[in-house]
Amino acid sequence: MVVYKVDVLKELKKRGYDTGFIRAKHIFSEGSLQKFRSQDTSINRQTINDLCVILECQPGDILEVVPTDDEIERLEVEDRKAYIAMANKGLS
C-alpha cells in the first residue's frame, strides 16, 4: 500500500501554499486537497510532479510503499523469495 510519509498540507503551508492560496490559484483541485486531508494516495502523476516541484523534493520523499499482509500473500512475495533463494543455491 502506498502511504504518505509527510503531512502534505502541512508541508505545503510551510512553503506559503495554504489552502486558500491553492484554491485561488487553482494549483490543486478540491479533490486533490481532499485526498491530501484524508491521506488518500490515489493521486495522479501530474499532482505528484507538482507537489515535488513546490516542495523541492522527490516522490520518495512524499510517498512510500508499506506492503500489507494481504498484498504479500496475494503477490506471493514470500514464496517468490524462497524460490529465488533455492534457485540461487542450485536447488530448483
Beta strands, then each sheet from edge to edge (+ up, - down):
strand 1: 2-4
strand 2: 63-65
sheet 1: 1+ 2-
end
